[in-house]
Amino acid sequence: MEVYLVGGAVRDALLGRQVQERDWVVVGGTPQQLLDQGFTPVGRDFPVFLHPRTREEYALARTERKTAPGYQGFAIHAAPDVTLEEDLLRRDLTINSIAIRADYTRGEAQFDLKKLALGDAAGLLHDPYGGRADLAARVLRHVSPAFAEDPVRILRLARFAARFPDFSVAPETLTLMADMVANGEVNHLVSERVWQEIARGLMEERPSRMFEVLRQCGALQVLLPELDRLWGVPQRAEYHPEIDTGVHVMLVLDMAAQLGAPLPVRFAALTHDLGKGTTPQDVLPRHIGHEERSARLLKAVVQRLRVPNDCAELADVVAREHGNIHRSLDLSSAATVRLLERCDALRKPQRFADVLWACECDARGRQGLSQTPYPQRARLQQALDICLAVATEEVAAQALSTGAKGAQIGQAVHNARVQAVADQLPPAPAAAH
């Protein structure tokens, strides 16, 4: 029985990146051998086991054969006669198809990844498909035509493009992906898996690369047509020097990544301007009313991909209110409080902080304006803090004492907040308007 370290751990070590997790392949072994050593079986569709101490995954070498459309239609063959080369051949990209022979003693695989910095002097590295050369050339390339058998691999490759933004996609791989889209393979993807990969891609170093690659192969038009149609839609140059709406949204998304925003903020950045893709041609480059159209299209995306509530709800507020938040320096005290109320900021202050974060990304996600200050964020946060400090129970009690009922009490609380903002919120700096 031979044990090899494979996949992302080897790739990241060769790139000098921190290794997050280690996966192992067992060649020449059987399930019973691993069970006898205390491993726990966890694989439902193929033999994967957890090490009794490290809890790392050990998988028996296997081959896969396509039997039906989609990403679940595979026949798995795992047996002692499956070679390392056969196991590596089923993998998606050459950079993920490199293995290292490990020292398997005392029931645990060992390999010092620091050795990779010294080269392959010991001959322990197995690279039958040119992964090291593609790492050096910064290329994402499929291992074999079997790449086309699993449409999830299109999303995975696009996600790797976002993780390694200086890598290009091999032309033949991009052609293969486009053929997969044309053959309808992407249509078989289930919503949960699409969202899972998109969510992971949104959290990568440069998430825009994911959507650029999906667009290049035609998959974006199938999976997110609402987003795909933004490219080529003009905006007013005085507000958007980049002009193209699709380009703008990618700048906003990358700004969110640059600022370390969490997933809900990044999803809101991605979807805040969907309505601009349906603006009538005769009014371009203006986009009057695009906020409400964005919210309607967002709802369709959320339902189709089954987006989690925290992402969906934040994105909805940002889609509807980002224009008003951008203009908030010019709002009266009453209009400012109404804006906070529409955003449900008083009940959900942390979510509103994320709304402001997304809006700052929108304002700075414009060509040449990435360093522009966004005073609206701090000012609206200050206005919210003032409103939250209002003693609403006292205001309500006083209103009750004068005979107020129901909506009248709510109006009294609203008026108290407006007055507090009028009294305590400093005027917006003239230069910021």
C-alpha positions as CSV (number, residue, x, y, z in Angstrom):
1,M,0.0,0.0,0.0
2,E,1.4,3.4,-1.1
3,V,0.2,6.8,0.1
4,Y,0.5,10.0,-1.8
5,L,-0.3,13.6,-0.9
6,V,-2.3,15.1,-3.8
7,G,-4.1,18.1,-5.2
8,G,-4.3,21.5,-3.6
9,A,-1.7,20.9,-0.8
10,V,1.0,20.0,-3.4
11,R,-0.1,22.9,-5.7
12,D,0.0,25.5,-2.9
13,A,3.3,24.3,-1.5
14,L,4.9,24.6,-4.9
15,L,3.5,28.1,-5.3
16,G,4.8,29.0,-1.8
17,R,1.3,29.5,-0.4
18,Q,0.1,28.3,2.9
19,V,-1.4,24.9,2.8
20,Q,-4.9,24.8,4.3
21,E,-5.7,21.1,4.2
22,R,-4.1,17.9,3.0
23,D,-5.7,15.1,1.0
24,W,-4.2,11.7,0.5
25,V,-4.6,9.0,-2.1
26,V,-4.0,5.3,-1.2
27,V,-2.7,3.1,-4.1
28,G,-2.8,-0.6,-3.8
29,G,-5.0,-0.6,-0.7
30,T,-8.4,-2.0,0.2
31,P,-11.2,-0.6,2.4
32,Q,-10.6,-3.4,4.9
33,Q,-6.9,-2.5,5.3
34,L,-7.9,1.1,6.3
35,L,-10.7,-0.1,8.5
36,D,-8.3,-2.4,10.3
37,Q,-6.1,0.6,11.0
38,G,-9.0,2.5,12.7
39,F,-10.0,4.7,9.7
40,T,-13.7,5.9,9.5
41,P,-15.5,5.5,6.2
42,V,-17.2,8.8,5.1
43,G,-17.6,8.5,1.4
44,R,-21.1,7.7,0.2
45,D,-20.3,7.3,-3.5
46,F,-16.6,6.3,-3.4
47,P,-14.3,5.0,-0.7
48,V,-13.0,7.9,1.4
49,F,-11.8,7.5,5.0
50,L,-10.9,9.8,7.9
51,H,-7.7,9.1,9.7
52,P,-8.3,8.1,13.3
53,R,-6.0,10.8,14.7
54,T,-5.6,13.7,12.2
55,R,-9.1,13.4,10.7
56,E,-7.6,14.0,7.3
57,E,-9.1,12.4,4.2
58,Y,-7.6,9.3,2.7
59,A,-9.2,8.1,-0.6
60,L,-8.6,4.9,-2.4
61,A,-7.2,5.5,-5.9
62,R,-10.1,5.4,-8.3
63,T,-11.3,6.0,-11.9
64,E,-14.6,7.6,-13.0
65,R,-16.7,6.9,-16.0
66,K,-19.5,9.1,-17.3
67,T,-22.9,7.3,-17.4
68,A,-25.5,10.1,-17.5
69,P,-25.7,13.8,-18.0
70,G,-24.9,16.2,-15.2
71,Y,-22.4,16.0,-12.4
72,Q,-23.8,13.0,-10.6
73,G,-23.9,10.5,-13.5
74,F,-20.6,8.7,-12.9
75,A,-19.6,5.1,-12.3
76,I,-16.8,4.8,-9.8
77,H,-14.1,2.0,-9.9
78,A,-11.9,1.9,-6.8
79,A,-9.6,-1.2,-6.5
80,P,-6.0,-2.0,-5.6
81,D,-5.1,-2.3,-9.3
82,V,-5.9,1.4,-10.0
83,T,-2.6,3.2,-10.6
84,L,-1.6,6.7,-9.3
85,E,-1.5,7.9,-12.9
86,E,-5.1,6.7,-13.5
87,D,-6.3,8.5,-10.4
88,L,-4.5,11.7,-11.3
89,L,-5.9,11.5,-14.9
90,R,-9.5,11.9,-13.6
91,R,-8.7,15.2,-11.9
92,D,-9.7,18.6,-13.3
93,L,-6.6,20.7,-13.9
94,T,-3.0,19.8,-14.4
95,I,-2.0,22.0,-11.5
96,N,-4.2,19.8,-9.2
97,S,-2.8,16.6,-10.7
98,I,0.6,16.5,-8.9
99,A,1.4,14.0,-6.2
100,I,4.1,13.4,-3.6
101,R,5.0,9.9,-2.3
102,A,4.7,10.0,1.5
103,D,6.4,8.1,4.2
104,Y,3.6,5.9,5.6
105,T,4.8,4.5,8.8
106,R,3.0,3.9,12.1
107,G,-0.3,4.3,10.4
108,E,0.2,7.9,9.4
109,A,1.4,9.6,6.2
110,Q,4.2,12.1,6.7
111,F,5.8,14.6,4.3
112,D,7.6,17.8,5.0
113,L,6.3,20.3,2.4
114,K,9.3,22.5,3.0
115,K,11.2,20.0,1.0
116,L,9.5,21.3,-2.2
117,A,11.4,24.5,-1.9
118,L,14.6,22.4,-2.5
119,G,13.2,20.9,-5.7
120,D,12.5,17.3,-6.5
121,A,15.9,16.0,-5.6
122,A,14.5,12.9,-3.8
123,G,12.4,12.0,-6.8
124,L,9.2,11.9,-4.7
125,L,7.2,14.2,-7.0
126,H,4.9,12.6,-9.5
127,D,3.7,14.9,-12.3
128,P,2.6,12.8,-15.3
129,Y,0.5,15.6,-16.9
130,G,2.7,18.7,-16.8
131,G,1.3,20.4,-13.8
132,R,4.6,21.9,-12.7
133,A,5.2,23.5,-16.1
134,D,1.7,25.0,-16.0
135,L,2.3,26.4,-12.5
136,A,5.5,28.0,-13.8
137,A,3.7,29.4,-16.9
138,R,0.7,30.5,-14.8
139,V,-1.8,28.5,-16.9
140,L,-5.1,26.7,-16.0
141,R,-5.3,23.7,-18.2
142,H,-7.5,20.6,-18.1
143,V,-5.9,17.2,-17.6
144,S,-7.9,15.3,-20.2
145,P,-11.0,15.4,-22.3
146,A,-12.8,13.8,-19.3
147,F,-13.0,17.4,-18.0
148,A,-16.1,17.7,-20.2
149,E,-17.9,15.0,-18.3
150,D,-18.5,17.1,-15.2
151,P,-20.0,20.6,-15.7
152,V,-19.1,21.6,-12.1
153,R,-15.6,21.8,-13.4
154,I,-16.4,24.9,-15.4
155,L,-17.3,26.7,-12.1
156,R,-14.3,25.2,-10.3
157,L,-11.9,26.5,-13.0
158,A,-13.5,29.9,-12.9
159,R,-13.1,29.9,-9.2
160,F,-9.4,29.0,-9.5
161,A,-9.1,31.9,-11.9
162,A,-10.4,34.2,-9.1
163,R,-8.0,32.6,-6.6
164,F,-5.0,32.9,-8.9
165,P,-5.7,36.1,-10.9
166,D,-2.4,36.1,-12.7
167,F,-3.2,32.7,-14.3
168,S,-4.6,32.5,-17.8
169,V,-6.9,29.8,-19.1
170,A,-5.4,27.6,-21.8
171,P,-7.1,28.3,-25.1
172,E,-8.0,24.7,-25.7
173,T,-9.5,24.5,-22.2
174,L,-11.7,27.6,-22.8
175,T,-12.8,26.0,-26.1
176,L,-13.7,22.8,-24.3
177,M,-15.7,24.8,-21.7
178,A,-17.6,26.6,-24.5
179,D,-18.4,23.3,-26.1
180,M,-19.7,22.0,-22.8
181,V,-22.0,25.0,-22.6
182,A,-23.2,24.6,-26.2
183,N,-24.0,21.0,-25.5
184,G,-26.2,21.9,-22.6
185,E,-24.1,20.3,-19.9
186,V,-24.3,23.4,-17.7
187,N,-28.1,23.2,-17.7
188,H,-27.9,20.0,-15.6
189,L,-26.3,21.8,-12.7
190,V,-28.4,21.9,-9.5
191,S,-29.0,25.3,-7.9
192,E,-27.3,24.5,-4.6
193,R,-24.1,23.4,-6.3
194,V,-24.0,26.6,-8.5
195,W,-24.5,28.8,-5.5
196,Q,-21.9,26.9,-3.5
197,E,-19.2,27.5,-6.2
198,I,-20.3,31.1,-6.8
199,A,-20.1,31.8,-3.1
200,R,-16.7,30.4,-2.8
201,G,-15.6,32.3,-5.9
202,L,-16.9,35.6,-4.4
203,M,-14.6,35.1,-1.5
204,E,-11.4,34.7,-3.6
205,E,-8.7,37.2,-4.1
206,R,-10.1,38.7,-7.3
207,P,-13.7,37.5,-7.7
208,S,-14.2,39.4,-11.0
209,R,-12.0,36.8,-12.7
210,M,-14.6,34.1,-12.0
211,F,-17.3,35.9,-13.8
212,E,-15.0,37.0,-16.7
213,V,-14.1,33.4,-17.3
214,L,-17.7,32.2,-17.1
215,R,-18.7,35.0,-19.5
216,Q,-15.9,34.0,-21.9
217,C,-17.1,30.4,-22.2
218,G,-20.8,31.4,-22.4
219,A,-21.7,29.8,-19.0
220,L,-22.6,33.1,-17.4
221,Q,-25.4,33.6,-19.9
222,V,-26.9,30.3,-18.8
223,L,-26.3,30.6,-15.0
224,L,-26.7,34.3,-14.4
225,P,-28.3,35.9,-17.5
226,E,-29.3,38.9,-15.4
227,L,-25.6,39.6,-14.8
228,D,-24.4,38.7,-18.2
229,R,-26.6,41.2,-20.0
230,L,-24.9,44.1,-18.2
231,W,-21.8,44.1,-20.4
232,G,-22.2,46.6,-23.3
233,V,-24.8,48.7,-21.4
234,P,-23.5,52.3,-21.2
235,Q,-23.7,54.6,-18.2
236,R,-23.2,58.3,-17.9
237,A,-19.5,59.0,-18.2
238,E,-19.6,61.9,-15.6
239,Y,-20.6,59.3,-13.0
240,H,-19.0,56.2,-14.5
241,P,-15.7,56.9,-16.3
242,E,-15.6,53.1,-17.2
243,I,-19.0,53.6,-19.0
244,D,-19.7,49.9,-19.4
245,T,-22.1,48.6,-16.6
246,G,-20.5,45.1,-16.6
247,V,-17.1,46.6,-16.1
248,H,-18.4,48.8,-13.3
249,V,-20.0,45.8,-11.4
250,M,-16.7,43.9,-11.6
251,L,-14.8,46.9,-10.2
252,V,-17.3,47.1,-7.4
253,L,-16.9,43.4,-6.7
254,D,-13.1,43.6,-6.6
255,M,-13.3,46.7,-4.4
256,A,-15.4,44.6,-1.9
257,A,-12.7,41.9,-2.0
258,Q,-9.9,44.6,-1.6
259,L,-11.7,45.9,1.5
260,G,-12.1,42.4,3.0
261,A,-15.9,42.4,2.9
262,P,-17.8,39.3,4.0
263,L,-19.9,37.2,1.6
264,P,-23.2,39.1,1.9
265,V,-21.5,42.4,1.0
266,R,-19.8,40.8,-2.0
267,F,-23.0,39.3,-3.2
268,A,-24.7,42.7,-2.9
269,A,-21.9,44.3,-4.8
270,L,-22.4,41.7,-7.6
271,T,-26.1,42.2,-7.9
272,H,-26.8,45.9,-7.0
273,D,-27.2,47.1,-10.6
274,L,-28.9,44.2,-12.4
275,G,-31.8,46.5,-13.4
276,K,-29.5,48.5,-15.7
277,G,-29.5,45.5,-18.1
278,T,-33.2,46.1,-18.8
279,T,-33.1,49.9,-19.2
280,P,-35.0,50.9,-22.4
281,Q,-32.6,51.7,-25.2
282,D,-34.1,55.1,-25.9
283,V,-33.2,56.5,-22.4
284,L,-29.6,55.2,-22.3
285,P,-27.1,56.1,-20.8
286,R,-29.6,57.2,-18.0
287,H,-31.0,54.5,-15.8
288,I,-34.0,56.0,-14.1
289,G,-35.8,53.5,-11.9
290,H,-33.1,50.9,-12.2
291,E,-33.1,50.3,-8.4
292,E,-36.6,48.7,-8.4
293,R,-35.8,46.7,-11.5
294,S,-32.6,45.5,-9.9
295,A,-34.6,44.3,-6.8
296,R,-37.1,42.4,-9.0
297,L,-34.3,40.7,-11.0
298,L,-32.4,40.0,-7.8
299,K,-35.5,38.2,-6.4
300,A,-35.4,35.8,-9.4
301,V,-31.7,35.1,-8.9
302,V,-32.2,34.4,-5.2
303,Q,-35.1,32.0,-5.9
304,R,-33.3,30.2,-8.7
305,L,-30.0,29.7,-6.9
306,R,-31.5,29.4,-3.4
307,V,-29.3,32.1,-2.0
308,P,-29.2,32.2,1.8
309,N,-31.3,34.8,3.5
310,D,-28.5,36.9,4.9
311,C,-27.1,37.4,1.4
312,A,-30.5,37.9,-0.2
313,E,-31.8,40.4,2.3
314,L,-28.7,42.6,2.3
315,A,-28.6,42.6,-1.5
316,D,-32.2,43.6,-1.7
317,V,-31.7,46.7,0.5
318,V,-28.6,47.7,-1.4
319,A,-30.3,47.2,-4.8
320,R,-33.2,49.4,-3.7
321,E,-31.5,52.1,-1.7
322,H,-27.9,52.5,-3.0
323,G,-28.8,55.6,-5.0
324,N,-30.5,57.3,-2.1
325,I,-27.5,56.4,0.1
326,H,-25.1,58.0,-2.4
327,R,-27.3,61.2,-2.3
328,S,-27.7,61.2,1.5
329,L,-25.4,64.1,2.1
330,D,-28.1,66.3,0.6
331,L,-31.0,64.8,2.5
332,S,-32.9,66.7,5.2
333,S,-33.1,65.3,8.7
334,A,-36.6,63.9,8.1
335,A,-35.5,62.3,4.8
336,T,-32.5,60.8,6.5
337,V,-34.6,59.2,9.2
338,R,-37.0,57.9,6.5
339,L,-34.0,56.3,4.7
340,L,-32.9,54.6,7.9
341,E,-36.4,53.3,8.5
342,R,-36.8,52.0,4.9
343,C,-33.5,50.1,5.4
344,D,-34.8,48.7,8.7
345,A,-31.5,50.1,10.2
346,L,-33.0,50.7,13.6
347,R,-33.9,47.0,14.1
348,K,-30.9,45.6,12.2
349,P,-28.0,48.0,12.7
350,Q,-25.3,45.5,11.8
351,R,-26.9,44.7,8.5
352,F,-27.2,48.4,7.8
353,A,-23.4,48.8,8.5
354,D,-22.9,46.1,5.8
355,V,-25.3,48.1,3.5
356,L,-23.1,51.1,3.9
357,W,-20.0,49.0,3.2
358,A,-21.5,47.7,-0.1
359,C,-22.4,51.3,-1.1
360,E,-18.9,52.5,-0.5
361,C,-17.7,49.7,-2.7
362,D,-20.1,50.9,-5.4
363,A,-18.9,54.5,-5.1
364,R,-15.2,53.5,-5.3
365,G,-15.7,50.8,-7.9
366,R,-15.3,53.2,-10.7
367,Q,-12.4,53.8,-13.0
368,G,-10.0,56.2,-11.5
369,L,-12.1,56.7,-8.3
370,S,-10.9,53.8,-6.1
371,Q,-9.3,56.2,-3.6
372,T,-12.2,58.7,-3.4
373,P,-13.5,59.2,0.1
374,Y,-17.1,58.2,0.9
375,P,-18.3,60.4,3.8
376,Q,-21.9,59.1,3.4
377,R,-20.9,55.9,5.2
378,A,-19.7,57.6,8.4
379,R,-22.4,60.2,8.3
380,L,-25.3,57.7,8.0
381,Q,-23.8,55.6,10.7
382,Q,-23.7,58.6,12.9
383,A,-27.3,59.4,12.1
384,L,-28.3,55.9,13.0
385,D,-26.4,56.1,16.3
386,I,-28.3,59.3,17.1
387,C,-31.6,57.6,16.4
388,L,-30.7,54.5,18.5
389,A,-29.9,56.8,21.4
390,V,-33.4,58.3,21.5
391,A,-35.3,57.2,24.5
392,T,-38.3,55.8,22.6
393,E,-40.1,54.3,25.6
394,E,-40.2,57.8,27.2
395,V,-41.4,59.3,24.0
396,A,-44.1,56.7,23.6
397,A,-45.2,57.1,27.3
398,Q,-45.4,60.9,26.8
399,A,-47.5,60.4,23.7
400,L,-49.8,58.0,25.5
401,S,-50.3,60.5,28.3
402,T,-51.6,63.0,25.7
403,G,-54.1,60.5,24.3
404,A,-52.1,59.3,21.3
405,K,-52.9,55.8,20.0
406,G,-51.4,53.3,17.5
407,A,-49.9,55.1,14.5
408,Q,-49.8,58.4,16.4
409,I,-47.4,56.9,18.9
410,G,-45.2,55.6,16.1
411,Q,-45.3,59.1,14.5
412,A,-44.2,60.7,17.8
413,V,-41.2,58.3,18.0
414,H,-40.3,59.1,14.4
415,N,-40.6,62.9,15.1
416,A,-38.3,62.5,18.1
417,R,-35.7,60.8,16.0
418,V,-36.0,63.5,13.3
419,Q,-35.5,66.2,15.9
420,A,-32.5,64.4,17.4
421,V,-30.8,64.1,14.0
422,A,-31.6,67.8,13.3
423,D,-30.0,68.8,16.6
424,Q,-27.0,66.5,16.7
425,L,-25.9,65.6,13.2
426,P,-23.3,68.1,11.9
427,P,-23.8,69.6,8.5
428,A,-22.3,67.6,5.6
429,P,-19.0,69.1,4.4
430,A,-19.6,71.2,1.3
431,A,-16.7,69.7,-0.5
432,A,-18.2,66.2,-0.2
433,H,-21.4,67.1,-2.1
